Amino acid sequence: MVRCVFDSDSPERSERRLCSHPSAGRHLLPDVEARQLNWVADAVAELDDSHMAVVSSDEEMLAGFTAGLAGFLGLLPETQVVVLSGEAIATLDQFCRQLERQIPGHRLARAIDGPGGVASLLRQRPTLGFSRPAKRRYYLWNDADATIRADDDLFGRLAEVMLGVAADAEYGSDELLMIHRVVFLGGDLLTGYRNDPDGQLRSWRLDRIGEPFWASVSGVAAPRVRLRDVADLVGEPSHA
């Protein structure tokens, strides 16, 4: 069953997606087989309440999953898709360059927090190309292993600000709701980082006064990033 036809007119958080018959979603991807449409829609449905770290040792399978997911998301109404290449992110400047090219707004200061930093741009709500402001933004971070290998501390700080802005926008802000979801894609290094209880896919860092900043502003105790093997997603998904 295709479960991810979005109700763009609903203002309620609980009505972000509608369950429907598979034929209702086929106009979105007319050239994709029904089986692929189903697993893509199932994967997007899992993103309804969490972020994801999707891993595989099979690079071809992971690339196919990423292409299918990006294509599906790009056709959803009032949705922006930001695709990041981890192989080209070893420094903060490289991350900022990729972000600036995809999210309309100011040129970034090469800083994560503060005026003009990464967090401020992530909070921008684009209207370019949309009849109304975007209601959803999906970030697909390809080759996350490459960034972790180059600088795991930088990866953690960048992942945290993305997950933190998402939590704040959904639970802590009084502004018009915008849903942010991050999909990290990689292999063994991503698996290890996601399973580290002190890593920023499972915990917030403490700020200068010893408090977890993002927990304070959002009310979310810890980021929720579900670990999934791509083989499960494209086969029979295991929701354990």
Secondary structure, 3 states (H helix, E strand, C coil): CCCCECCCCCCCHHHCCECCCHHHHCCCCCCCCHHHHHHHHHHHHHCCCCEEEEECCCHHHHHHHHHHHHHHHHCCCCEEEEEEEHHHCCCHHHHHHHHHCCCCCCCCCCCCCCCCCHHHHHCCCCCCCCCCCCCEEEEEEECHHHHHHHCHHHHHHHHHHHHHHHHHHHHHCCCCCCEEEEEEEECHHHHHHHHCCCCCCCCCCECCCCCEHHHHHHCCCCCCEEEEEHHHHHCCCCCC
